[in-house]
Amino acid sequence: MEEKNNNINIDKSLKIIVSIAILTIVIAFGMYFFNFHGSLSNQHEKWGTFGDFIGGTLNPILSFFALIALLKTIELQFQQLKISQDELKLSRNELAKSAKALTEQSKNIQKQNFENTFFNLLSLHNNIVNNLKTSSPNVISTIQRRESVYDEYQGKEVFKKIINEINFEQDIIIQYIKIYEQYQTIIGHYFRNIYQILKLIDKSDIENKKFYTNILRAQLSNDELLLIFLNGVTYGKEKTKPLMERYEFLEPLNVPSKYLGNFQDIASQYNKKIFGQSKSLLYDD
């Protein structure tokens, strides 16, 4: 609004200058004819004298007015240029705001898409755990005969059963490999799904990735963490192990104190970071 008023004032100034210039010309001619009135002469000398009078009188005045008009015109052009620059700056600011809004919107969409996939995989993980089933024979002796019945294990009980079959006082890795081969058809897809969830988090562009790995870890029992610990230095050594180390995935792992010595050799195959603040449980610092 202020710029518009300035333009109007400059236009008025130019009109005033033109009007004064015209008035000056009229006054100059009026003064000449008032003092030297008479009929028009046909002598060249008088016309020359008249021309010298008009030129000497009006040229400096009209030149001055022309200079003033030129300065006003330049001022007007500068103001118009300033208006264009201000409008361009406003346009850039609006574009910047729009770009920022689009970036935020894109981030929100990416986060929403990630979380949809993440929680779907987490739901699949829980379904896998709930559908785990195994059994083992249990011989019952009676007075008449010995009967074989089967103890059924389901869900997280399967992990506890597997852990109970490991003798932690012997070579734990060798025993785990044998047990994994025995239960591979039951728990193989469980470990693969754990890897896929960690991989999804690691490859995404979301912030605070550890928040999501902690959500996954919160679903796991200590028996599961023990098996993941053993799987990480055997079948998951190439892919799963680096991801677990990056996100301190085994921080809450609890190893029975009487077996700590047996676990330290295995723990040394991991980067200490995997155990977070509880790394001293498996390391001699």
DRENPA-3360 file (N, C-alpha, C; in nm, 2 decimals, always signed):
BEGIN
1 = MEEKNNNI = +0.08/-0.12/+0.00/+0.00/+0.00/+0.00/+0.09/+0.12/+0.00 ~ +0.19/+0.12/+0.08/+0.29/+0.23/+0.09/+0.35/+0.26/-0.05 ~ +0.40/+0.14/-0.11/+0.46/+0.16/-0.24/+0.37/+0.22/-0.35 ~ +0.24/+0.18/-0.34/+0.14/+0.23/-0.43/+0.12/+0.38/-0.42 ~ +0.12/+0.43/-0.29/+0.11/+0.57/-0.26/+0.23/+0.65/-0.31 ~ +0.35/+0.59/-0.30/+0.47/+0.65/-0.35/+0.46/+0.67/-0.50 ~ +0.41/+0.57/-0.57/+0.40/+0.58/-0.72/+0.30/+0.69/-0.76 ~ +0.20/+0.70/-0.68/+0.10/+0.81/-0.71/+0.16/+0.94/-0.69;
9 = NIDKSLKI = +0.24/+0.96/-0.58/+0.30/+1.09/-0.56/+0.40/+1.12/-0.67 ~ +0.48/+1.02/-0.72/+0.57/+1.05/-0.83/+0.50/+1.09/-0.95 ~ +0.39/+1.02/-0.98/+0.31/+1.06/-1.10/+0.26/+1.20/-1.09 ~ +0.21/+1.24/-0.97/+0.17/+1.38/-0.95/+0.28/+1.48/-0.97 ~ +0.40/+1.44/-0.92/+0.52/+1.53/-0.93/+0.55/+1.55/-1.08 ~ +0.55/+1.44/-1.16/+0.58/+1.46/-1.30/+0.48/+1.55/-1.37 ~ +0.35/+1.54/-1.33/+0.25/+1.62/-1.39/+0.27/+1.77/-1.36 ~ +0.31/+1.79/-1.23/+0.33/+1.93/-1.19/+0.45/+1.99/-1.26;
17 = IVSIAILT = +0.56/+1.91/-1.28/+0.68/+1.95/-1.35/+0.64/+1.99/-1.50 ~ +0.57/+1.90/-1.56/+0.52/+1.93/-1.70/+0.44/+2.06/-1.71 ~ +0.35/+2.07/-1.61/+0.26/+2.19/-1.61/+0.34/+2.32/-1.58 ~ +0.44/+2.31/-1.49/+0.53/+2.43/-1.47/+0.61/+2.47/-1.59 ~ +0.66/+2.36/-1.66/+0.73/+2.38/-1.78/+0.65/+2.45/-1.89 ~ +0.53/+2.41/-1.91/+0.44/+2.47/-2.00/+0.41/+2.61/-1.96 ~ +0.38/+2.63/-1.83/+0.35/+2.77/-1.78/+0.47/+2.86/-1.81 ~ +0.59/+2.81/-1.79/+0.71/+2.89/-1.81/+0.72/+2.93/-1.95;
25 = IVIAFGMY = +0.69/+2.84/-2.04/+0.70/+2.87/-2.19/+0.60/+2.98/-2.22 ~ +0.48/+2.97/-2.17/+0.37/+3.07/-2.19/+0.41/+3.20/-2.14 ~ +0.47/+3.20/-2.02/+0.51/+3.33/-1.95/+0.62/+3.39/-2.04 ~ +0.72/+3.31/-2.08/+0.83/+3.37/-2.17/+0.78/+3.43/-2.29 ~ +0.69/+3.36/-2.36/+0.63/+3.42/-2.48/+0.55/+3.54/-2.45 ~ +0.48/+3.53/-2.34/+0.39/+3.65/-2.30/+0.47/+3.77/-2.27 ~ +0.58/+3.75/-2.20/+0.67/+3.87/-2.16/+0.73/+3.93/-2.29 ~ +0.76/+3.85/-2.38/+0.82/+3.90/-2.51/+0.72/+3.98/-2.59;
33 = FFNFHGSL = +0.61/+3.92/-2.60/+0.51/+4.00/-2.68/+0.45/+4.12/-2.61 ~ +0.45/+4.11/-2.47/+0.40/+4.22/-2.40/+0.49/+4.34/-2.41 ~ +0.63/+4.32/-2.42/+0.72/+4.42/-2.43/+0.75/+4.46/-2.57 ~ +0.74/+4.37/-2.66/+0.77/+4.40/-2.80/+0.66/+4.36/-2.89 ~ +0.54/+4.41/-2.86/+0.42/+4.38/-2.93/+0.42/+4.45/-3.07 ~ +0.35/+4.40/-3.16/+0.34/+4.45/-3.29/+0.32/+4.34/-3.39 ~ +0.32/+4.37/-3.52/+0.29/+4.27/-3.62/+0.42/+4.18/-3.63 ~ +0.40/+4.06/-3.69/+0.51/+3.97/-3.71/+0.60/+4.03/-3.81;
41 = SNQHEKWG = +0.73/+4.02/-3.78/+0.83/+4.08/-3.87/+0.87/+3.98/-3.98 ~ +0.92/+4.04/-4.09/+0.97/+3.95/-4.20/+1.12/+3.97/-4.22 ~ +1.18/+4.02/-4.11/+1.32/+4.04/-4.11/+1.39/+3.92/-4.03 ~ +1.50/+3.87/-4.10/+1.57/+3.76/-4.03/+1.63/+3.80/-3.91 ~ +1.68/+3.92/-3.90/+1.76/+3.96/-3.78/+1.67/+3.96/-3.66 ~ +1.54/+4.01/-3.67/+1.45/+4.01/-3.56/+1.41/+3.87/-3.52 ~ +1.39/+3.79/-3.62/+1.36/+3.65/-3.58/+1.48/+3.58/-3.51 ~ +1.60/+3.62/-3.55/+1.71/+3.56/-3.48/+1.72/+3.61/-3.34;
49 = TFGDFIGG = +1.69/+3.75/-3.32/+1.69/+3.80/-3.18/+1.58/+3.74/-3.10 ~ +1.46/+3.71/-3.16/+1.35/+3.64/-3.09/+1.40/+3.50/-3.05 ~ +1.47/+3.43/-3.14/+1.51/+3.30/-3.10/+1.61/+3.30/-2.99 ~ +1.70/+3.40/-3.00/+1.80/+3.40/-2.89/+1.74/+3.43/-2.76 ~ +1.64/+3.52/-2.76/+1.57/+3.55/-2.63/+1.50/+3.42/-2.58 ~ +1.42/+3.35/-2.66/+1.35/+3.24/-2.62/+1.44/+3.13/-2.58 ~ +1.55/+3.10/-2.66/+1.64/+3.00/-2.62/+1.72/+3.03/-2.50 ~ +1.77/+3.15/-2.48/+1.84/+3.19/-2.36/+1.75/+3.19/-2.24;
57 = TLNPILSF = +1.62/+3.22/-2.26/+1.54/+3.22/-2.14/+1.49/+3.08/-2.10 ~ +1.44/+3.00/-2.20/+1.38/+2.88/-2.17/+1.47/+2.76/-2.16 ~ +1.58/+2.76/-2.24/+1.67/+2.64/-2.24/+1.71/+2.60/-2.10 ~ +1.77/+2.69/-2.02/+1.81/+2.65/-1.88/+1.70/+2.60/-1.79 ~ +1.58/+2.67/-1.81/+1.47/+2.64/-1.72/+1.42/+2.50/-1.76 ~ +1.40/+2.48/-1.89/+1.35/+2.35/-1.94/+1.45/+2.23/-1.92 ~ +1.58/+2.26/-1.93/+1.68/+2.16/-1.89/+1.67/+2.12/-1.75 ~ +1.65/+2.22/-1.66/+1.64/+2.19/-1.52/+1.51/+2.10/-1.49;
65 = FALIALLK = +1.40/+2.14/-1.55/+1.28/+2.06/-1.54/+1.30/+1.92/-1.60 ~ +1.37/+1.91/-1.71/+1.39/+1.78/-1.77/+1.48/+1.69/-1.67 ~ +1.58/+1.76/-1.61/+1.66/+1.68/-1.51/+1.58/+1.63/-1.40 ~ +1.49/+1.72/-1.34/+1.40/+1.68/-1.23/+1.31/+1.57/-1.28 ~ +1.25/+1.58/-1.40/+1.16/+1.47/-1.45/+1.24/+1.34/-1.46 ~ +1.37/+1.35/-1.51/+1.45/+1.23/-1.53/+1.47/+1.16/-1.39 ~ +1.51/+1.25/-1.29/+1.53/+1.19/-1.16/+1.41/+1.13/-1.10 ~ +1.29/+1.19/-1.12/+1.17/+1.13/-1.07/+1.14/+1.00/-1.14;
73 = TIELQFQQ = +1.17/+1.00/-1.27/+1.15/+0.87/-1.35/+1.24/+0.76/-1.30 ~ +1.36/+0.79/-1.27/+1.45/+0.69/-1.22/+1.41/+0.64/-1.08 ~ +1.36/+0.74/-1.00/+1.31/+0.70/-0.87/+1.19/+0.61/-0.88 ~ +1.10/+0.64/-0.98/+0.98/+0.55/-1.00/+1.03/+0.41/-1.04 ~ +1.13/+0.40/-1.13/+1.18/+0.27/-1.17/+1.24/+0.20/-1.06 ~ +1.32/+0.27/-0.97/+1.37/+0.20/-0.85/+1.26/+0.14/-0.76 ~ +1.16/+0.22/-0.74/+1.05/+0.17/-0.66/+0.98/+0.05/-0.72 ~ +0.96/+0.06/-0.85/+0.90/-0.06/-0.92/+0.99/-0.18/-0.91;
81 = LKISQDEL = +1.12/-0.16/-0.92/+1.21/-0.27/-0.91/+1.21/-0.32/-0.77 ~ +1.20/-0.24/-0.67/+1.19/-0.28/-0.53/+1.06/-0.36/-0.51 ~ +0.95/-0.31/-0.57/+0.82/-0.38/-0.55/+0.84/-0.52/-0.61 ~ +0.90/-0.53/-0.73/+0.92/-0.66/-0.80/+1.01/-0.75/-0.71 ~ +1.11/-0.70/-0.65/+1.20/-0.78/-0.56/+1.13/-0.83/-0.44 ~ +1.04/-0.74/-0.38/+0.96/-0.78/-0.26/+0.87/-0.89/-0.30 ~ +0.80/-0.87/-0.42/+0.71/-0.98/-0.46/+0.78/-1.11/-0.49 ~ +0.90/-1.10/-0.54/+0.98/-1.22/-0.57/+1.02/-1.28/-0.44;
89 = KLSRNELA = +1.06/-1.20/-0.34/+1.09/-1.26/-0.21/+0.97/-1.33/-0.14 ~ +0.86/-1.26/-0.15/+0.74/-1.32/-0.10/+0.71/-1.45/-0.16 ~ +0.72/-1.46/-0.30/+0.70/-1.58/-0.37/+0.79/-1.69/-0.33 ~ +0.92/-1.65/-0.31/+1.02/-1.75/-0.26/+0.99/-1.80/-0.13 ~ +0.94/-1.71/-0.04/+0.90/-1.76/+0.10/+0.79/-1.85/+0.09 ~ +0.69/-1.82/+0.01/+0.57/-1.90/+0.00/+0.61/-2.04/-0.06 ~ +0.70/-2.04/-0.16/+0.74/-2.16/-0.22/+0.82/-2.25/-0.11 ~ +0.90/-2.18/-0.03/+0.98/-2.25/+0.07/+0.88/-2.31/+0.17;
97 = KSAKALTE = +0.78/-2.23/+0.21/+0.68/-2.29/+0.31/+0.61/-2.41/+0.25 ~ +0.57/-2.40/+0.12/+0.50/-2.51/+0.05/+0.59/-2.63/+0.04 ~ +0.72/-2.60/+0.01/+0.82/-2.72/+0.00/+0.84/-2.78/+0.13 ~ +0.84/-2.70/+0.24/+0.86/-2.76/+0.38/+0.74/-2.84/+0.41 ~ +0.62/-2.78/+0.38/+0.49/-2.86/+0.41/+0.49/-2.99/+0.34 ~ +0.53/-2.99/+0.21/+0.53/-3.11/+0.13/+0.63/-3.21/+0.19 ~ +0.74/-3.16/+0.23/+0.85/-3.25/+0.29/+0.79/-3.31/+0.42 ~ +0.73/-3.23/+0.50/+0.67/-3.29/+0.63/+0.56/-3.39/+0.60;
105 = QSKNIQKQ = +0.48/-3.36/+0.50/+0.37/-3.45/+0.46/+0.43/-3.58/+0.40 ~ +0.54/-3.57/+0.32/+0.60/-3.69/+0.27/+0.66/-3.77/+0.38 ~ +0.73/-3.70/+0.48/+0.78/-3.78/+0.60/+0.67/-3.85/+0.68 ~ +0.56/-3.78/+0.69/+0.45/-3.84/+0.77/+0.39/-3.96/+0.70 ~ +0.38/-3.95/+0.56/+0.33/-4.06/+0.48/+0.43/-4.18/+0.49 ~ +0.56/-4.15/+0.48/+0.66/-4.25/+0.49/+0.66/-4.32/+0.62 ~ +0.65/-4.24/+0.73/+0.64/-4.30/+0.86/+0.52/-4.39/+0.88 ~ +0.40/-4.34/+0.83/+0.28/-4.42/+0.84/+0.29/-4.55/+0.76;
113 = NFENTFFN = +0.35/-4.54/+0.64/+0.37/-4.67/+0.56/+0.46/-4.76/+0.64 ~ +0.57/-4.71/+0.69/+0.66/-4.79/+0.77/+0.59/-4.86/+0.89 ~ +0.52/-4.78/+0.96/+0.46/-4.83/+1.08/+0.35/-4.94/+1.05 ~ +0.28/-4.92/+0.94/+0.18/-5.02/+0.89/+0.25/-5.15/+0.87 ~ +0.37/-5.14/+0.80/+0.44/-5.27/+0.77/+0.50/-5.33/+0.89 ~ +0.56/-5.24/+0.98/+0.62/-5.28/+1.10/+0.52/-5.36/+1.19 ~ +0.41/-5.30/+1.22/+0.31/-5.36/+1.31/+0.25/-5.48/+1.25 ~ +0.24/-5.49/+1.11/+0.19/-5.61/+1.05/+0.29/-5.72/+1.07;
121 = LLSLHNNI = +0.42/-5.69/+1.05/+0.52/-5.79/+1.08/+0.53/-5.84/+1.23 ~ +0.50/-5.74/+1.31/+0.50/-5.77/+1.46/+0.38/-5.86/+1.49 ~ +0.27/-5.83/+1.42/+0.15/-5.92/+1.44/+0.18/-6.06/+1.39 ~ +0.25/-6.06/+1.28/+0.29/-6.19/+1.22/+0.38/-6.27/+1.32 ~ +0.47/-6.19/+1.38/+0.56/-6.25/+1.48/+0.49/-6.32/+1.59 ~ +0.39/-6.25/+1.65/+0.31/-6.30/+1.76/+0.23/-6.42/+1.71 ~ +0.18/-6.42/+1.59/+0.10/-6.53/+1.54/+0.19/-6.65/+1.52 ~ +0.32/-6.63/+1.48/+0.41/-6.74/+1.47/+0.44/-6.80/+1.60;
129 = VNNLKTSS = +0.46/-6.72/+1.70/+0.49/-6.77/+1.84/+0.37/-6.84/+1.89 ~ +0.25/-6.79/+1.88/+0.13/-6.85/+1.93/+0.10/-6.99/+1.86 ~ +0.15/-7.00/+1.74/+0.12/-7.13/+1.66/+0.23/-7.23/+1.68 ~ +0.33/-7.20/+1.75/+0.44/-7.30/+1.77/+0.39/-7.42/+1.85 ~ +0.42/-7.54/+1.80/+0.37/-7.66/+1.87/+0.48/-7.76/+1.86 ~ +0.50/-7.84/+1.97/+0.58/-7.96/+1.97/+0.54/-8.05/+2.08 ~ +0.59/-8.17/+2.08/+0.56/-8.26/+2.18/+0.68/-8.35/+2.21 ~ +0.68/-8.42/+2.32/+0.79/-8.52/+2.35/+0.72/-8.63/+2.43;
137 = PNVISTIQ = +0.78/-8.75/+2.40/+0.72/-8.87/+2.47/+0.75/-8.87/+2.62 ~ +0.66/-8.92/+2.70/+0.68/-8.93/+2.84/+0.63/-9.07/+2.88 ~ +0.72/-9.16/+2.93/+0.68/-9.29/+2.96/+0.63/-9.30/+3.11 ~ +0.51/-9.35/+3.12/+0.45/-9.37/+3.25/+0.44/-9.51/+3.29 ~ +0.49/-9.55/+3.40/+0.49/-9.69/+3.45/+0.37/-9.71/+3.54 ~ +0.30/-9.82/+3.51/+0.19/-9.86/+3.59/+0.22/-10.00/+3.64 ~ +0.13/-10.05/+3.73/+0.15/-10.19/+3.78/+0.14/-10.29/+3.67 ~ +0.06/-10.27/+3.57/+0.03/-10.37/+3.47/+0.13/-10.35/+3.35;
145 = RRESVYDE = +0.16/-10.22/+3.31/+0.24/-10.20/+3.19/+0.30/-10.06/+3.19 ~ +0.39/-10.04/+3.10/+0.45/-9.90/+3.08/+0.38/-9.84/+2.96 ~ +0.33/-9.72/+2.98/+0.26/-9.65/+2.87/+0.34/-9.52/+2.83 ~ +0.33/-9.50/+2.70/+0.40/-9.38/+2.64/+0.29/-9.27/+2.61 ~ +0.30/-9.16/+2.67/+0.21/-9.05/+2.64/+0.30/-8.93/+2.60 ~ +0.24/-8.83/+2.54/+0.31/-8.72/+2.48/+0.28/-8.59/+2.56 ~ +0.38/-8.52/+2.60/+0.36/-8.39/+2.66/+0.36/-8.29/+2.55 ~ +0.26/-8.20/+2.55/+0.24/-8.10/+2.44/+0.29/-7.97/+2.49;
153 = YQGKEVFK = +0.36/-7.90/+2.40/+0.41/-7.77/+2.42/+0.36/-7.67/+2.31 ~ +0.32/-7.55/+2.36/+0.27/-7.46/+2.26/+0.32/-7.32/+2.29 ~ +0.33/-7.23/+2.19/+0.37/-7.09/+2.21/+0.51/-7.08/+2.27 ~ +0.52/-6.99/+2.37/+0.65/-6.97/+2.43/+0.70/-7.08/+2.51 ~ +0.61/-7.18/+2.54/+0.66/-7.30/+2.61/+0.76/-7.38/+2.52 ~ +0.75/-7.37/+2.39/+0.84/-7.44/+2.30/+0.98/-7.39/+2.32 ~ +1.00/-7.25/+2.34/+1.13/-7.20/+2.36/+1.19/-7.25/+2.49 ~ +1.11/-7.26/+2.60/+1.15/-7.31/+2.73/+1.20/-7.45/+2.72;
161 = KIINEINF = +1.12/-7.53/+2.64/+1.15/-7.67/+2.62/+1.29/-7.69/+2.55 ~ +1.31/-7.60/+2.45/+1.44/-7.61/+2.38/+1.56/-7.57/+2.47 ~ +1.54/-7.47/+2.54/+1.64/-7.42/+2.63/+1.67/-7.53/+2.74 ~ +1.57/-7.60/+2.79/+1.59/-7.70/+2.89/+1.67/-7.82/+2.83 ~ +1.67/-7.84/+2.70/+1.74/-7.95/+2.64/+1.89/-7.92/+2.62 ~ +1.93/-7.80/+2.64/+2.07/-7.76/+2.63/+2.14/-7.78/+2.76 ~ +2.25/-7.85/+2.76/+2.34/-7.86/+2.87/+2.44/-7.75/+2.87 ~ +2.42/-7.65/+2.95/+2.51/-7.53/+2.95/+2.65/-7.56/+3.00;
169 = EQDIIIQY = +2.67/-7.68/+3.06/+2.80/-7.71/+3.11/+2.89/-7.78/+3.01 ~ +2.83/-7.81/+2.89/+2.91/-7.87/+2.78/+2.92/-7.76/+2.67 ~ +2.97/-7.81/+2.55/+2.99/-7.72/+2.44/+2.85/-7.67/+2.39 ~ +2.82/-7.55/+2.43/+2.68/-7.50/+2.40/+2.65/-7.49/+2.26 ~ +2.75/-7.44/+2.18/+2.73/-7.42/+2.03/+2.70/-7.55/+1.96 ~ +2.78/-7.65/+1.99/+2.75/-7.78/+1.93/+2.62/-7.83/+1.96 ~ +2.58/-7.82/+2.09/+2.45/-7.87/+2.13/+2.33/-7.79/+2.06 ~ +2.35/-7.65/+2.05/+2.25/-7.57/+1.99/+2.23/-7.61/+1.84;
177 = IKIYEQYQ = +2.34/-7.63/+1.77/+2.33/-7.67/+1.63/+2.25/-7.80/+1.61 ~ +2.28/-7.90/+1.69/+2.21/-8.02/+1.69/+2.06/-8.00/+1.72 ~ +2.03/-7.92/+1.82/+1.89/-7.90/+1.86/+1.82/-7.81/+1.75 ~ +1.89/-7.72/+1.69/+1.83/-7.64/+1.58/+1.79/-7.73/+1.46 ~ +1.88/-7.82/+1.42/+1.85/-7.91/+1.31/+1.73/-8.00/+1.35 ~ +1.71/-8.03/+1.47/+1.59/-8.11/+1.52/+1.46/-8.02/+1.51 ~ +1.47/-7.89/+1.55/+1.35/-7.81/+1.55/+1.34/-7.71/+1.44 ~ +1.42/-7.72/+1.34/+1.43/-7.62/+1.23/+1.29/-7.60/+1.17;
185 = TIIGHYFR = +1.22/-7.70/+1.14/+1.09/-7.69/+1.08/+0.99/-7.61/+1.17 ~ +1.02/-7.61/+1.30/+0.93/-7.54/+1.39/+0.97/-7.39/+1.41 ~ +1.10/-7.37/+1.43/+1.14/-7.23/+1.47/+1.22/-7.16/+1.36 ~ +1.25/-7.22/+1.25/+1.33/-7.16/+1.14/+1.26/-7.03/+1.10 ~ +1.13/-7.03/+1.07/+1.06/-6.91/+1.02/+1.05/-6.80/+1.13 ~ +1.06/-6.84/+1.25/+1.06/-6.75/+1.36/+1.18/-6.66/+1.36 ~ +1.30/-6.72/+1.34/+1.43/-6.64/+1.33/+1.43/-6.56/+1.20 ~ +1.37/-6.61/+1.09/+1.37/-6.54/+0.96/+1.28/-6.41/+0.98;
193 = NIYQILKL = +1.17/-6.42/+1.05/+1.08/-6.31/+1.07/+1.15/-6.20/+1.16 ~ +1.22/-6.24/+1.26/+1.30/-6.15/+1.34/+1.39/-6.07/+1.26 ~ +1.46/-6.14/+1.17/+1.56/-6.07/+1.08/+1.49/-5.97/+0.99 ~ +1.38/-6.01/+0.93/+1.30/-5.92/+0.84/+1.26/-5.80/+0.91 ~ +1.21/-5.81/+1.03/+1.17/-5.69/+1.11/+1.29/-5.60/+1.14 ~ +1.40/-5.65/+1.18/+1.52/-5.57/+1.20/+1.57/-5.51/+1.07 ~ +1.56/-5.58/+0.96/+1.61/-5.53/+0.83/+1.51/-5.41/+0.79 ~ +1.38/-5.43/+0.81/+1.29/-5.32/+0.77/+1.32/-5.19/+0.85;
201 = IDKSDIEN = +1.35/-5.20/+0.98/+1.38/-5.09/+1.06/+1.51/-5.02/+1.01 ~ +1.61/-5.11/+0.99/+1.74/-5.05/+0.95/+1.74/-4.98/+0.82 ~ +1.66/-5.03/+0.72/+1.66/-4.98/+0.59/+1.57/-4.86/+0.57 ~ +1.49/-4.83/+0.67/+1.39/-4.72/+0.66/+1.46/-4.59/+0.68 ~ +1.38/-4.48/+0.65/+1.43/-4.34/+0.67/+1.38/-4.28/+0.80 ~ +1.32/-4.36/+0.89/+1.25/-4.30/+1.01/+1.36/-4.26/+1.11 ~ +1.32/-4.17/+1.20/+1.40/-4.13/+1.31/+1.38/-4.22/+1.43 ~ +1.48/-4.23/+1.51/+1.48/-4.31/+1.64/+1.44/-4.45/+1.61;
209 = KKFYTNIL = +1.53/-4.52/+1.53/+1.50/-4.66/+1.49/+1.51/-4.75/+1.61 ~ +1.59/-4.71/+1.71/+1.60/-4.80/+1.83/+1.47/-4.81/+1.91 ~ +1.38/-4.71/+1.89/+1.25/-4.71/+1.96/+1.17/-4.83/+1.91 ~ +1.18/-4.86/+1.78/+1.11/-4.97/+1.72/+1.17/-5.10/+1.74 ~ +1.31/-5.11/+1.75/+1.37/-5.23/+1.78/+1.34/-5.27/+1.93 ~ +1.32/-5.17/+2.01/+1.29/-5.19/+2.15/+1.15/-5.25/+2.16 ~ +1.06/-5.20/+2.08/+0.92/-5.25/+2.07/+0.92/-5.40/+2.04 ~ +1.00/-5.44/+1.94/+1.02/-5.58/+1.90/+1.07/-5.66/+2.01;
217 = RAQLSNDE = +1.18/-5.61/+2.08/+1.25/-5.68/+2.18/+1.15/-5.70/+2.30 ~ +1.06/-5.61/+2.32/+0.97/-5.62/+2.44/+0.88/-5.74/+2.42 ~ +0.86/-5.79/+2.30/+0.77/-5.91/+2.28/+0.84/-6.04/+2.32 ~ +0.97/-6.03/+2.34/+1.05/-6.16/+2.36/+1.07/-6.19/+2.50 ~ +1.06/-6.32/+2.53/+1.09/-6.37/+2.66/+1.24/-6.39/+2.67 ~ +1.29/-6.42/+2.79/+1.44/-6.44/+2.81/+1.48/-6.57/+2.74 ~ +1.39/-6.67/+2.74/+1.43/-6.79/+2.67/+1.45/-6.76/+2.52 ~ +1.36/-6.68/+2.46/+1.38/-6.64/+2.32/+1.51/-6.57/+2.30;
225 = LLLIFLNG = +1.54/-6.48/+2.39/+1.67/-6.40/+2.38/+1.79/-6.49/+2.39 ~ +1.78/-6.59/+2.47/+1.89/-6.69/+2.48/+1.91/-6.76/+2.35 ~ +1.80/-6.80/+2.29/+1.81/-6.87/+2.16/+1.86/-6.78/+2.05 ~ +1.81/-6.65/+2.05/+1.85/-6.56/+1.95/+2.00/-6.53/+1.97 ~ +2.05/-6.53/+2.09/+2.19/-6.51/+2.13/+2.27/-6.62/+2.06 ~ +2.23/-6.74/+2.08/+2.30/-6.86/+2.02/+2.29/-6.86/+1.87 ~ +2.17/-6.83/+1.82/+2.15/-6.83/+1.67/+2.24/-6.72/+1.60 ~ +2.26/-6.61/+1.67/+2.34/-6.50/+1.62/+2.48/-6.53/+1.58;
233 = VTYGKEKT = +2.54/-6.63/+1.65/+2.68/-6.66/+1.62/+2.69/-6.79/+1.54 ~ +2.57/-6.84/+1.50/+2.57/-6.96/+1.41/+2.50/-6.93/+1.28 ~ +2.37/-6.95/+1.28/+2.30/-6.94/+1.15/+2.27/-6.79/+1.12 ~ +2.27/-6.70/+1.22/+2.24/-6.56/+1.19/+2.36/-6.47/+1.19 ~ +2.48/-6.54/+1.18/+2.61/-6.46/+1.19/+2.62/-6.36/+1.08 ~ +2.59/-6.38/+0.96/+2.61/-6.29/+0.85/+2.51/-6.18/+0.84 ~ +2.38/-6.20/+0.87/+2.28/-6.10/+0.85/+2.22/-6.05/+0.98 ~ +2.18/-6.14/+1.07/+2.10/-6.09/+1.19/+2.20/-6.03/+1.29;
241 = KPLMERYE = +2.31/-6.09/+1.31/+2.41/-6.05/+1.41/+2.45/-5.90/+1.40 ~ +2.49/-5.85/+1.28/+2.52/-5.71/+1.28/+2.41/-5.61/+1.31 ~ +2.28/-5.65/+1.28/+2.17/-5.57/+1.31/+2.14/-5.57/+1.46 ~ +2.16/-5.68/+1.52/+2.14/-5.69/+1.67/+2.24/-5.60/+1.74 ~ +2.36/-5.61/+1.69/+2.47/-5.53/+1.76/+2.44/-5.38/+1.74 ~ +2.40/-5.34/+1.63/+2.37/-5.20/+1.60/+2.27/-5.14/+1.69 ~ +2.17/-5.22/+1.73/+2.06/-5.17/+1.81/+2.05/-5.22/+1.95 ~ +2.17/-5.27/+2.00/+2.18/-5.32/+2.14/+2.06/-5.42/+2.17;
249 = FLEPLNVP = +2.04/-5.51/+2.09/+1.92/-5.59/+2.09/+1.92/-5.69/+2.21 ~ +2.04/-5.73/+2.26/+2.04/-5.82/+2.37/+2.06/-5.76/+2.51 ~ +2.03/-5.63/+2.52/+2.06/-5.56/+2.64/+1.99/-5.63/+2.76 ~ +1.87/-5.67/+2.75/+1.81/-5.73/+2.87/+1.83/-5.88/+2.89 ~ +1.93/-5.94/+2.81/+1.95/-6.08/+2.83/+2.00/-6.12/+2.97 ~ +1.93/-6.22/+3.02/+1.97/-6.26/+3.16/+2.02/-6.41/+3.15 ~ +2.15/-6.42/+3.18/+2.21/-6.56/+3.19/+2.22/-6.60/+3.33 ~ +2.18/-6.72/+3.36/+2.20/-6.77/+3.50/+2.35/-6.76/+3.54;
257 = SKYLGNFQ = +2.37/-6.70/+3.66/+2.50/-6.67/+3.70/+2.60/-6.79/+3.70 ~ +2.55/-6.91/+3.73/+2.64/-7.03/+3.73/+2.69/-7.07/+3.60 ~ +2.62/-7.01/+3.49/+2.66/-7.05/+3.35/+2.73/-6.93/+3.28 ~ +2.76/-6.82/+3.35/+2.82/-6.70/+3.29/+2.95/-6.74/+3.23 ~ +3.03/-6.81/+3.30/+3.17/-6.85/+3.24/+3.16/-6.92/+3.11 ~ +3.06/-7.01/+3.10/+3.04/-7.09/+2.97/+2.99/-7.00/+2.86 ~ +2.92/-6.89/+2.89/+2.87/-6.80/+2.79/+2.97/-6.69/+2.74 ~ +3.07/-6.67/+2.82/+3.16/-6.56/+2.79/+3.24/-6.58/+2.66;
265 = DIASQYNK = +3.28/-6.70/+2.63/+3.34/-6.73/+2.50/+3.25/-6.70/+2.38 ~ +3.12/-6.73/+2.40/+3.03/-6.70/+2.29/+3.00/-6.55/+2.28 ~ +2.99/-6.49/+2.40/+2.97/-6.34/+2.40/+3.08/-6.26/+2.34 ~ +3.20/-6.31/+2.35/+3.32/-6.24/+2.29/+3.31/-6.24/+2.14 ~ +3.22/-6.32/+2.08/+3.21/-6.31/+1.93/+3.12/-6.19/+1.89 ~ +3.05/-6.13/+1.99/+2.97/-6.02/+1.96/+3.04/-5.89/+1.99 ~ +3.00/-5.78/+1.93/+3.04/-5.65/+1.97/+2.98/-5.61/+2.10 ~ +3.05/-5.56/+2.19/+3.00/-5.53/+2.33/+2.87/-5.45/+2.32;
273 = KIFGQSKS = +2.86/-5.37/+2.22/+2.74/-5.28/+2.21/+2.61/-5.35/+2.21 ~ +2.61/-5.48/+2.17/+2.48/-5.55/+2.16/+2.42/-5.57/+2.30 ~ +2.50/-5.57/+2.41/+2.44/-5.59/+2.54/+2.41/-5.45/+2.61 ~ +2.43/-5.34/+2.54/+2.39/-5.21/+2.60/+2.46/-5.19/+2.73 ~ +2.38/-5.14/+2.83/+2.43/-5.11/+2.96/+2.46/-5.24/+3.04 ~ +2.41/-5.35/+3.00/+2.43/-5.47/+3.08/+2.54/-5.56/+3.03 ~ +2.63/-5.50/+2.94/+2.74/-5.58/+2.88/+2.83/-5.64/+2.98 ~ +2.84/-5.58/+3.10/+2.94/-5.64/+3.20/+2.89/-5.78/+3.25;
281 = LLYDD = +2.76/-5.82/+3.22/+2.72/-5.95/+3.27/+2.79/-6.06/+3.19 ~ +2.83/-6.03/+3.07/+2.90/-6.13/+2.99/+3.04/-6.10/+2.95 ~ +3.09/-6.00/+3.01/+3.23/-5.96/+2.98/+3.31/-5.94/+3.10 ~ +3.44/-5.98/+3.10/+3.53/-5.94/+3.21/+3.60/-5.81/+3.17 ~ +3.55/-5.70/+3.22/+3.60/-5.57/+3.19/+3.73/-5.54/+3.27;
% end
